[in-house]
Amino acid sequence: MGAAMNRKPTNSRLVYSTDSEPEAAASAPAPAYPSAAQQTARIWRDSKRRRGKTVTVVGGLQHDPATFEALLKKLKQQCGAGGTFKDGELEIQGDHRERVAAALAAMGYKIKHVGG
């Protein structure tokens, strides 16, 4: 009976491994994003699906999520308003199209106003 207690269970699952397989998958090259000078920022005002609240939306940019978050932080500070990053677009609370356009132009982006 003592030998039966020392046996390993056959249905055990691996909890930790020192294999380097996960690192190999993580070392895939990151996709290259165009620079600010090569991108056109599309800016428009929107209030649909927001209970009538107006937001300034910036779309058409291609960056990694960390760059989007840094850009959103700069724009929120420039406008003195809140905002979020949703569905690949930056949303700034309120109508700040001119301020956002000036800030993005200063960063090197081409600007295109969309809508009226």
The first five atom37 places (N, CA, C, CB, O) and aatype in JSON, in Angstrom:
{
  "aatype": [12, 7, 0, 0, 12, 2, 1, 11, 14, 16, 2, 15, 1, 10, 19, 18, 15, 16, 3, 15, 6, 14, 6, 0, 0, 0, 15, 0, 14, 0, 14, 0, 18, 14, 15, 0, 0, 5, 5, 16, 0, 1, 9, 17, 1, 3, 15, 11, 1, 1, 1, 7, 11, 16, 19, 16, 19, 19, 7, 7, 10, 5, 8, 3, 14, 0, 16, 13, 6, 0, 10, 10, 11, 11, 10, 11, 5, 5, 4, 7, 0, 7, 7, 16, 13, 11, 3, 7, 6, 10, 6, 9, 5, 7, 3, 8, 1, 6, 1, 19, 0, 0, 0, 10, 0, 0, 12, 7, 18, 11, 9, 11, 8, 19, 7, 7],
  "atom_mask": [
    [1, 1, 1, 1, 1],
    [1, 1, 1, 0, 1],
    [1, 1, 1, 1, 1],
    [1, 1, 1, 1, 1],
    [1, 1, 1, 1, 1],
    [1, 1, 1, 1, 1],
    [1, 1, 1, 1, 1],
    [1, 1, 1, 1, 1],
    [1, 1, 1, 1, 1],
    [1, 1, 1, 1, 1],
    [1, 1, 1, 1, 1],
    [1, 1, 1, 1, 1],
    [1, 1, 1, 1, 1],
    [1, 1, 1, 1, 1],
    [1, 1, 1, 1, 1],
    [1, 1, 1, 1, 1],
    [1, 1, 1, 1, 1],
    [1, 1, 1, 1, 1],
    [1, 1, 1, 1, 1],
    [1, 1, 1, 1, 1],
    [1, 1, 1, 1, 1],
    [1, 1, 1, 1, 1],
    [1, 1, 1, 1, 1],
    [1, 1, 1, 1, 1],
    [1, 1, 1, 1, 1],
    [1, 1, 1, 1, 1],
    [1, 1, 1, 1, 1],
    [1, 1, 1, 1, 1],
    [1, 1, 1, 1, 1],
    [1, 1, 1, 1, 1],
    [1, 1, 1, 1, 1],
    [1, 1, 1, 1, 1],
    [1, 1, 1, 1, 1],
    [1, 1, 1, 1, 1],
    [1, 1, 1, 1, 1],
    [1, 1, 1, 1, 1],
    [1, 1, 1, 1, 1],
    [1, 1, 1, 1, 1],
    [1, 1, 1, 1, 1],
    [1, 1, 1, 1, 1],
    [1, 1, 1, 1, 1],
    [1, 1, 1, 1, 1],
    [1, 1, 1, 1, 1],
    [1, 1, 1, 1, 1],
    [1, 1, 1, 1, 1],
    [1, 1, 1, 1, 1],
    [1, 1, 1, 1, 1],
    [1, 1, 1, 1, 1],
    [1, 1, 1, 1, 1],
    [1, 1, 1, 1, 1],
    [1, 1, 1, 1, 1],
    [1, 1, 1, 0, 1],
    [1, 1, 1, 1, 1],
    [1, 1, 1, 1, 1],
    [1, 1, 1, 1, 1],
    [1, 1, 1, 1, 1],
    [1, 1, 1, 1, 1],
    [1, 1, 1, 1, 1],
    [1, 1, 1, 0, 1],
    [1, 1, 1, 0, 1],
    [1, 1, 1, 1, 1],
    [1, 1, 1, 1, 1],
    [1, 1, 1, 1, 1],
    [1, 1, 1, 1, 1],
    [1, 1, 1, 1, 1],
    [1, 1, 1, 1, 1],
    [1, 1, 1, 1, 1],
    [1, 1, 1, 1, 1],
    [1, 1, 1, 1, 1],
    [1, 1, 1, 1, 1],
    [1, 1, 1, 1, 1],
    [1, 1, 1, 1, 1],
    [1, 1, 1, 1, 1],
    [1, 1, 1, 1, 1],
    [1, 1, 1, 1, 1],
    [1, 1, 1, 1, 1],
    [1, 1, 1, 1, 1],
    [1, 1, 1, 1, 1],
    [1, 1, 1, 1, 1],
    [1, 1, 1, 0, 1],
    [1, 1, 1, 1, 1],
    [1, 1, 1, 0, 1],
    [1, 1, 1, 0, 1],
    [1, 1, 1, 1, 1],
    [1, 1, 1, 1, 1],
    [1, 1, 1, 1, 1],
    [1, 1, 1, 1, 1],
    [1, 1, 1, 0, 1],
    [1, 1, 1, 1, 1],
    [1, 1, 1, 1, 1],
    [1, 1, 1, 1, 1],
    [1, 1, 1, 1, 1],
    [1, 1, 1, 1, 1],
    [1, 1, 1, 0, 1],
    [1, 1, 1, 1, 1],
    [1, 1, 1, 1, 1],
    [1, 1, 1, 1, 1],
    [1, 1, 1, 1, 1],
    [1, 1, 1, 1, 1],
    [1, 1, 1, 1, 1],
    [1, 1, 1, 1, 1],
    [1, 1, 1, 1, 1],
    [1, 1, 1, 1, 1],
    [1, 1, 1, 1, 1],
    [1, 1, 1, 1, 1],
    [1, 1, 1, 1, 1],
    [1, 1, 1, 1, 1],
    [1, 1, 1, 0, 1],
    [1, 1, 1, 1, 1],
    [1, 1, 1, 1, 1],
    [1, 1, 1, 1, 1],
    [1, 1, 1, 1, 1],
    [1, 1, 1, 1, 1],
    [1, 1, 1, 1, 1],
    [1, 1, 1, 0, 1],
    [1, 1, 1, 0, 1]
  ],
  "atom_positions": [
    [[0.82, -1.18, 0.0], [0.0, 0.0, 0.0], [0.87, 1.25, 0.0], [-0.94, 0.0, 1.19], [0.44, 2.27, -0.52]],
    [[2.05, 1.2, 0.56], [2.95, 2.34, 0.58], [3.44, 2.71, -0.8], [0.0, 0.0, 0.0], [3.68, 3.88, -1.07]],
    [[3.59, 1.73, -1.7], [4.05, 2.01, -3.05], [2.96, 2.68, -3.87], [4.51, 0.71, -3.74], [3.27, 3.47, -4.76]],
    [[1.7, 2.39, -3.59], [0.6, 2.98, -4.34], [0.46, 4.47, -4.02], [-0.72, 2.24, -4.03], [-0.01, 5.23, -4.87]],
    [[0.84, 4.89, -2.85], [0.7, 6.3, -2.46], [1.79, 7.16, -3.11], [0.76, 6.43, -0.93], [1.6, 8.37, -3.26]],
    [[2.91, 6.58, -3.47], [4.0, 7.34, -4.05], [3.9, 7.49, -5.56], [5.31, 6.69, -3.7], [4.72, 8.17, -6.17]],
    [[2.91, 6.87, -6.17], [2.76, 6.96, -7.61], [2.22, 8.32, -8.02], [1.84, 5.86, -8.13], [1.42, 8.92, -7.3]],
    [[2.67, 8.81, -9.19], [2.16, 10.06, -9.73], [0.79, 9.84, -10.33], [3.13, 10.64, -10.8], [0.55, 8.8, -10.95]],
    [[-0.13, 10.78, -10.16], [-1.42, 10.62, -10.81], [-1.25, 10.8, -12.32], [-2.45, 11.64, -10.25], [-0.43, 11.62, -12.75]],
    [[-1.99, 10.07, -13.12], [-1.83, 10.12, -14.58], [-2.58, 11.3, -15.19], [-2.33, 8.81, -15.2], [-2.33, 11.65, -16.34]],
    [[-3.49, 11.91, -14.45], [-4.26, 13.02, -15.0], [-3.73, 14.38, -14.52], [-5.72, 12.86, -14.63], [-4.47, 15.36, -14.49]],
    [[-2.46, 14.43, -14.15], [-1.92, 15.71, -13.69], [-1.7, 16.63, -14.89], [-0.58, 15.51, -12.9], [-1.48, 16.18, -16.01]],
    [[-1.78, 17.93, -14.63], [-1.56, 18.88, -15.71], [-0.36, 19.76, -15.37], [-2.83, 19.76, -15.95], [-0.07, 20.0, -14.2]],
    [[0.33, 20.22, -16.38], [1.53, 21.01, -16.22], [1.16, 22.42, -15.76], [2.33, 21.07, -17.54], [0.32, 23.07, -16.39]],
    [[1.75, 22.88, -14.69], [1.46, 24.2, -14.16], [2.55, 25.19, -14.54], [1.29, 24.14, -12.64], [2.25, 26.34, -14.83]],
    [[3.79, 24.78, -14.54], [4.89, 25.67, -14.85], [5.92, 24.9, -15.67], [5.53, 26.25, -13.56], [6.18, 23.72, -15.42]],
    [[6.48, 25.57, -16.65], [7.48, 24.94, -17.47], [8.58, 25.93, -17.79], [6.86, 24.37, -18.76], [8.33, 27.13, -17.87]],
    [[9.79, 25.44, -17.98], [10.9, 26.3, -18.35], [11.17, 26.24, -19.84], [12.14, 25.93, -17.58], [12.2, 26.73, -20.3]],
    [[10.28, 25.63, -20.61], [10.44, 25.58, -22.05], [10.44, 26.98, -22.63], [9.32, 24.73, -22.69], [9.8, 27.89, -22.09]],
    [[11.15, 27.16, -23.71], [11.24, 28.49, -24.32], [10.25, 28.65, -25.47], [12.65, 28.75, -24.82], [10.39, 29.61, -26.24]],
    [[9.29, 27.8, -25.63], [8.32, 27.91, -26.73], [7.5, 29.19, -26.67], [7.4, 26.72, -26.72], [7.32, 29.82, -27.71]],
    [[6.98, 29.62, -25.51], [6.23, 30.88, -25.5], [7.08, 32.08, -25.9], [5.65, 31.11, -24.12], [6.56, 33.01, -26.51]],
    [[8.36, 32.08, -25.58], [9.23, 33.18, -25.97], [9.41, 33.22, -27.48], [10.58, 33.05, -25.28], [9.51, 34.31, -28.05]],
    [[9.46, 32.08, -28.12], [9.64, 32.04, -29.56], [8.44, 32.69, -30.26], [9.83, 30.59, -30.05], [8.6, 33.39, -31.26]],
    [[7.25, 32.46, -29.73], [6.06, 33.07, -30.33], [6.03, 34.57, -30.07], [4.79, 32.41, -29.77], [5.54, 35.32, -30.91]],
    [[6.55, 35.01, -28.94], [6.53, 36.43, -28.6], [7.59, 37.22, -29.37], [6.74, 36.6, -27.11], [7.49, 38.44, -29.45]],
    [[8.59, 36.56, -29.93], [9.65, 37.28, -30.62], [9.32, 37.53, -32.09], [10.93, 36.52, -30.51], [10.22, 37.88, -32.86]],
    [[8.07, 37.35, -32.49], [7.69, 37.64, -33.87], [7.85, 39.14, -34.12], [6.22, 37.18, -34.17], [7.59, 39.94, -33.22]],
    [[8.26, 39.52, -35.33], [8.48, 40.94, -35.58], [7.18, 41.73, -35.49], [9.11, 41.15, -36.96], [6.13, 41.29, -35.95]],
    [[7.27, 42.91, -34.88], [6.1, 43.77, -34.73], [5.8, 44.43, -36.08], [6.33, 44.85, -33.62], [6.72, 44.75, -36.83]],
    [[4.52, 44.63, -36.39], [4.2, 45.27, -37.66], [4.67, 46.72, -37.67], [2.68, 45.19, -37.93], [4.59, 47.42, -36.66]],
    [[5.17, 47.15, -38.8], [5.67, 48.52, -38.92], [4.5, 49.46, -39.21], [6.75, 48.64, -40.04], [3.71, 49.21, -40.12]],
    [[4.39, 50.52, -38.42], [3.33, 51.51, -38.61], [3.92, 52.73, -39.29], [2.68, 51.89, -37.24], [5.07, 53.07, -39.05]],
    [[3.15, 53.39, -40.15], [3.66, 54.6, -40.8], [3.9, 55.72, -39.79], [2.68, 55.06, -41.88], [3.27, 55.77, -38.74]],
    [[4.81, 56.62, -40.13], [5.11, 57.73, -39.23], [3.98, 58.76, -39.29], [6.45, 58.39, -39.6], [3.08, 58.65, -40.12]],
    [[4.04, 59.74, -38.42], [3.0, 60.76, -38.35], [2.91, 61.54, -39.66], [3.27, 61.72, -37.18], [1.82, 61.89, -40.1]],
    [[4.05, 61.83, -40.28], [4.05, 62.61, -41.52], [3.42, 61.85, -42.67], [5.48, 63.01, -41.88], [3.0, 62.46, -43.66]],
    [[3.33, 60.54, -42.58], [2.76, 59.72, -43.65], [1.28, 59.44, -43.44], [3.52, 58.41, -43.76], [0.67, 58.74, -44.25]],
    [[0.68, 59.95, -42.37], [-0.71, 59.63, -42.05], [-1.59, 60.88, -42.1], [-0.81, 58.98, -40.68], [-1.14, 61.99, -41.83]],
    [[-2.85, 60.67, -42.46], [-3.83, 61.74, -42.46], [-4.84, 61.47, -41.37], [-4.53, 61.86, -43.85], [-5.5, 60.43, -41.35]],
    [[-4.96, 62.41, -40.44], [-5.93, 62.29, -39.35], [-7.26, 62.87, -39.81], [-5.42, 63.02, -38.07], [-7.32, 64.02, -40.25]],
    [[-8.31, 62.09, -39.72], [-9.65, 62.55, -40.08], [-10.36, 62.96, -38.79], [-10.45, 61.43, -40.85], [-10.45, 62.17, -37.84]],
    [[-10.86, 64.19, -38.77], [-11.45, 64.75, -37.56], [-12.9, 65.11, -37.85], [-10.66, 65.99, -37.06], [-13.2, 65.78, -38.84]],
    [[-13.81, 64.66, -36.98], [-15.22, 65.02, -37.12], [-15.9, 65.07, -35.77], [-15.94, 64.02, -38.03], [-15.4, 64.56, -34.77]],
    [[-17.06, 65.72, -35.77], [-17.87, 65.84, -34.55], [-18.98, 64.81, -34.64], [-18.46, 67.3, -34.38], [-19.55, 64.6, -35.72]],
    [[-19.3, 64.17, -33.53], [-20.32, 63.12, -33.53], [-21.12, 63.19, -32.23], [-19.68, 61.73, -33.7], [-20.58, 63.53, -31.18]],
    [[-22.4, 62.88, -32.32], [-23.22, 62.82, -31.1], [-24.16, 61.63, -31.12], [-24.03, 64.11, -30.94], [-24.99, 61.49, -30.22]],
    [[-24.07, 60.78, -32.11], [-24.93, 59.6, -32.18], [-24.5, 58.57, -31.14], [-24.9, 58.99, -33.6], [-23.32, 58.45, -30.83]],
    [[-25.45, 57.84, -30.63], [-25.21, 56.77, -29.64], [-24.56, 57.29, -28.37], [-24.34, 55.69, -30.25], [-23.92, 56.52, -27.64]],
    [[-24.7, 58.59, -28.08], [-24.08, 59.17, -26.89], [-25.07, 60.02, -26.1], [-22.86, 60.01, -27.27], [-24.66, 60.93, -25.38]],
    [[-26.34, 59.75, -26.23], [-27.41, 60.49, -25.54], [-27.31, 61.99, -25.8], [-27.34, 60.22, -24.03], [-27.55, 62.79, -24.9]],
    [[-26.97, 62.38, -27.03], [-26.93, 63.78, -27.39], [-25.64, 64.5, -27.04], [0.0, 0.0, 0.0], [-25.5, 65.68, -27.37]],
    [[-24.71, 63.84, -26.38], [-23.44, 64.47, -26.0], [-22.54, 64.55, -27.24], [-22.75, 63.68, -24.85], [-22.43, 63.58, -27.99]],
    [[-21.9, 65.68, -27.42], [-21.01, 65.88, -28.57], [-19.6, 65.44, -28.22], [-21.02, 67.35, -29.01], [-19.08, 65.75, -27.15]],
    [[-18.98, 64.72, -29.15], [-17.58, 64.34, -29.01], [-16.85, 64.67, -30.3], [-17.43, 62.83, -28.66], [-17.45, 64.71, -31.37]],
    [[-15.56, 64.92, -30.19], [-14.7, 65.09, -31.34], [-13.99, 63.77, -31.57], [-13.67, 66.26, -31.13], [-13.36, 63.24, -30.67]],
    [[-14.11, 63.24, -32.79], [-13.56, 61.93, -33.11], [-12.38, 62.1, -34.06], [-14.64, 61.01, -33.73], [-12.46, 62.85, -35.03]],
    [[-11.28, 61.4, -33.78], [-10.11, 61.38, -34.64], [-9.94, 59.94, -35.13], [-8.82, 61.89, -33.89], [-9.76, 59.03, -34.32]],
    [[-10.0, 59.75, -36.43], [-9.87, 58.42, -36.99], [-8.88, 58.41, -38.14], [0.0, 0.0, 0.0], [-8.31, 59.44, -38.49]],
    [[-8.68, 57.23, -38.71], [-7.81, 57.08, -39.86], [-6.34, 56.95, -39.52], [0.0, 0.0, 0.0], [-5.5, 57.01, -40.42]],
    [[-6.01, 56.77, -38.25], [-4.61, 56.64, -37.84], [-4.26, 55.19, -37.61], [-4.34, 57.46, -36.57], [-5.12, 54.39, -37.23]],
    [[-3.01, 54.84, -37.85], [-2.52, 53.48, -37.63], [-1.33, 53.53, -36.69], [-2.13, 52.8, -38.98], [-0.24, 53.96, -37.07]],
    [[-1.55, 53.09, -35.46], [-0.49, 53.05, -34.45], [-0.71, 51.81, -33.59], [-0.49, 54.34, -33.57], [-1.74, 51.14, -33.67]],
    [[0.28, 51.51, -32.77], [0.1, 50.46, -31.78], [-0.69, 51.05, -30.6], [1.48, 49.88, -31.31], [-0.74, 52.27, -30.45]],
    [[-1.29, 50.21, -29.78], [-2.14, 50.72, -28.68], [-1.41, 51.68, -27.73], [-2.69, 49.56, -27.89], [-2.03, 52.63, -27.24]],
    [[-0.14, 51.45, -27.46], [0.58, 52.34, -26.54], [0.72, 53.74, -27.14], [1.98, 51.75, -26.23], [0.61, 54.73, -26.41]],
    [[0.95, 53.83, -28.43], [1.06, 55.14, -29.08], [-0.27, 55.85, -29.08], [1.57, 54.98, -30.52], [-0.34, 57.06, -28.88]],
    [[-1.36, 55.09, -29.32], [-2.69, 55.69, -29.26], [-2.97, 56.26, -27.88], [-3.76, 54.66, -29.64], [-3.53, 57.35, -27.76]],
    [[-2.6, 55.53, -26.83], [-2.85, 56.01, -25.47], [-2.05, 57.28, -25.18], [-2.49, 54.92, -24.45], [-2.57, 58.2, -24.55]],
    [[-0.79, 57.34, -25.63], [0.02, 58.54, -25.42], [-0.55, 59.73, -26.2], [1.49, 58.28, -25.85], [-0.59, 60.85, -25.69]],
    [[-1.0, 59.48, -27.43], [-1.6, 60.54, -28.24], [-2.89, 61.03, -27.61], [-1.85, 60.04, -29.67], [-3.16, 62.23, -27.59]],
    [[-3.7, 60.11, -27.11], [-4.95, 60.49, -26.45], [-4.67, 61.35, -25.22], [-5.75, 59.23, -26.05], [-5.37, 62.33, -24.98]],
    [[-3.67, 60.99, -24.46], [-3.33, 61.76, -23.26], [-2.95, 63.19, -23.63], [-2.18, 61.09, -22.49], [-3.38, 64.14, -22.97]],
    [[-2.14, 63.35, -24.68], [-1.74, 64.7, -25.12], [-2.93, 65.51, -25.57], [-0.71, 64.61, -26.25], [-3.05, 66.69, -25.23]],
    [[-3.84, 64.89, -26.33], [-5.0, 65.61, -26.84], [-5.95, 66.0, -25.72], [-5.74, 64.77, -27.88], [-6.52, 67.09, -25.73]],
    [[-6.13, 65.12, -24.75], [-7.01, 65.44, -23.61], [-6.45, 66.61, -22.82], [-7.18, 64.21, -22.7], [-7.2, 67.48, -22.38]],
    [[-5.13, 66.65, -22.63], [-4.51, 67.76, -21.92], [-4.63, 69.05, -22.71], [-3.04, 67.45, -21.63], [-4.88, 70.11, -22.14]],
    [[-4.45, 68.96, -24.02], [-4.54, 70.14, -24.88], [-5.94, 70.74, -24.85], [-4.16, 69.78, -26.32], [-6.1, 71.96, -24.86]],
    [[-6.97, 69.88, -24.8], [-8.36, 70.35, -24.85], [-8.94, 70.57, -23.46], [-9.21, 69.36, -25.6], [-9.97, 71.24, -23.33]],
    [[-8.32, 70.05, -22.44], [-8.87, 70.17, -21.1], [-10.17, 69.4, -20.95], [0.0, 0.0, 0.0], [-11.11, 69.85, -20.3]],
    [[-10.21, 68.22, -21.57], [-11.43, 67.42, -21.57], [-11.08, 65.95, -21.42], [-12.24, 67.65, -22.87], [-9.92, 65.55, -21.54]],
    [[-12.1, 65.16, -21.15], [-11.92, 63.72, -21.05], [-11.97, 63.1, -22.42], [0.0, 0.0, 0.0], [-12.25, 63.78, -23.41]],
    [[-11.69, 61.82, -22.48], [-11.74, 61.13, -23.76], [-11.45, 59.66, -23.59], [0.0, 0.0, 0.0], [-11.13, 59.19, -22.5]],
    [[-11.55, 58.93, -24.72], [-11.32, 57.5, -24.7], [-10.82, 57.05, -26.06], [-12.59, 56.74, -24.31], [-10.92, 57.77, -27.05]],
    [[-10.27, 55.83, -26.08], [-9.85, 55.18, -27.32], [-10.8, 54.02, -27.53], [-8.34, 54.71, -27.27], [-10.81, 53.07, -26.75]],
    [[-11.6, 54.08, -28.6], [-12.62, 53.07, -28.83], [-12.7, 52.74, -30.31], [-13.99, 53.56, -28.31], [-12.78, 53.64, -31.14]],
    [[-12.67, 51.47, -30.65], [-12.82, 50.98, -32.02], [-11.82, 51.62, -32.99], [-14.23, 51.26, -32.51], [-12.18, 51.93, -34.12]],
    [[-10.59, 51.81, -32.56], [-9.56, 52.37, -33.42], [-9.66, 53.87, -33.62], [0.0, 0.0, 0.0], [-8.98, 54.42, -34.48]],
    [[-10.5, 54.53, -32.84], [-10.68, 55.98, -32.96], [-10.49, 56.64, -31.6], [-12.07, 56.31, -33.53], [-10.8, 56.05, -30.56]],
    [[-9.97, 57.86, -31.62], [-9.83, 58.65, -30.4], [-11.07, 59.52, -30.27], [-8.53, 59.52, -30.43], [-11.49, 60.16, -31.23]],
    [[-11.66, 59.55, -29.09], [-12.84, 60.37, -28.83], [-12.51, 61.35, -27.71], [-14.07, 59.49, -28.45], [-12.09, 60.95, -26.62]],
    [[-12.69, 62.64, -27.99], [-12.48, 63.69, -27.0], [-13.84, 64.3, -26.69], [-11.47, 64.78, -27.52], [-14.58, 64.65, -27.61]],
    [[-14.18, 64.44, -25.43], [-15.49, 64.96, -25.04], [-15.6, 66.44, -25.41], [-15.73, 64.77, -23.54], [-14.72, 67.23, -25.08]],
    [[-16.69, 66.79, -26.1], [-16.93, 68.18, -26.5], [-16.51, 68.43, -27.93], [0.0, 0.0, 0.0], [-15.93, 67.57, -28.59]],
    [[-16.81, 69.64, -28.42], [-16.47, 70.03, -29.78], [-15.13, 70.77, -29.76], [-17.59, 70.92, -30.41], [-15.08, 71.97, -29.52]],
    [[-14.06, 70.04, -30.0], [-12.7, 70.59, -29.96], [-11.98, 70.35, -31.28], [-11.9, 69.97, -28.8], [-10.77, 70.11, -31.29]],
    [[-12.71, 70.4, -32.4], [-12.1, 70.07, -33.68], [-10.91, 70.96, -34.01], [-13.14, 70.19, -34.78], [-9.89, 70.47, -34.49]],
    [[-11.02, 72.25, -33.77], [-9.92, 73.17, -34.12], [-8.7, 72.94, -33.24], [-10.39, 74.62, -34.0], [-7.57, 72.94, -33.73]],
    [[-8.9, 72.75, -31.94], [-7.78, 72.5, -31.03], [-7.08, 71.19, -31.37], [-8.27, 72.48, -29.56], [-5.85, 71.11, -31.39]],
    [[-7.88, 70.15, -31.64], [-7.31, 68.84, -31.97], [-6.54, 68.94, -33.29], [-8.43, 67.77, -32.08], [-5.45, 68.39, -33.4]],
    [[-7.11, 69.63, -34.27], [-6.44, 69.78, -35.56], [-5.11, 70.51, -35.41], [-7.34, 70.52, -36.55], [-4.12, 70.12, -36.01]],
    [[-5.1, 71.57, -34.61], [-3.86, 72.33, -34.4], [-2.81, 71.47, -33.69], [-4.14, 73.6, -33.59], [-1.64, 71.51, -34.04]],
    [[-3.23, 70.71, -32.69], [-2.29, 69.86, -31.94], [-1.72, 68.76, -32.83], [-2.98, 69.24, -30.72], [-0.52, 68.5, -32.79]],
    [[-2.56, 68.12, -33.64], [-2.09, 67.05, -34.51], [-1.2, 67.6, -35.62], [-3.28, 66.3, -35.12], [-0.21, 66.96, -35.99]],
    [[-1.53, 68.78, -36.15], [-0.69, 69.4, -37.18], [0.7, 69.72, -36.6], [-1.36, 70.68, -37.74], [1.7, 69.57, -37.3]],
    [[0.75, 70.16, -35.35], [2.02, 70.45, -34.7], [2.85, 69.18, -34.51], [1.78, 71.13, -33.34], [4.08, 69.25, -34.47]],
    [[2.19, 68.03, -34.41], [2.89, 66.76, -34.26], [3.32, 66.18, -35.61], [2.01, 65.76, -33.53], [4.02, 65.16, -35.65]],
    [[2.9, 66.81, -36.72], [3.32, 66.35, -38.03], [2.28, 65.6, -38.84], [0.0, 0.0, 0.0], [2.58, 65.14, -39.95]],
    [[1.09, 65.46, -38.33], [0.04, 64.76, -39.06], [-0.58, 65.67, -40.12], [-1.04, 64.25, -38.09], [-0.64, 66.88, -39.95]],
    [[-1.05, 65.07, -41.22], [-1.87, 65.79, -42.17], [-3.29, 65.76, -41.62], [-1.79, 65.18, -43.62], [-3.69, 64.78, -41.0]],
    [[-4.06, 66.82, -41.84], [-5.4, 66.95, -41.24], [-6.44, 66.97, -42.33], [-5.51, 68.23, -40.36], [-6.26, 67.61, -43.37]],
    [[-7.55, 66.28, -42.11], [-8.7, 66.33, -43.0], [-9.95, 66.43, -42.13], [-8.76, 65.06, -43.93], [-10.23, 65.54, -41.33]],
    [[-10.7, 67.53, -42.29], [-11.95, 67.7, -41.58], [-13.03, 66.97, -42.35], [-12.31, 69.2, -41.38], [-13.17, 67.16, -43.56]],
    [[-13.81, 66.14, -41.65], [-14.86, 65.35, -42.27], [-16.2, 65.84, -41.74], [-14.67, 63.83, -41.99], [-16.32, 66.1, -40.54]],
    [[-17.2, 65.99, -42.59], [-18.51, 66.43, -42.14], [-18.59, 67.93, -42.09], [0.0, 0.0, 0.0], [-17.69, 68.64, -42.56]],
    [[-19.7, 68.42, -41.51], [-19.94, 69.87, -41.52], [-19.54, 70.53, -40.33], [0.0, 0.0, 0.0], [-19.69, 71.75, -40.21]]
  ]
}
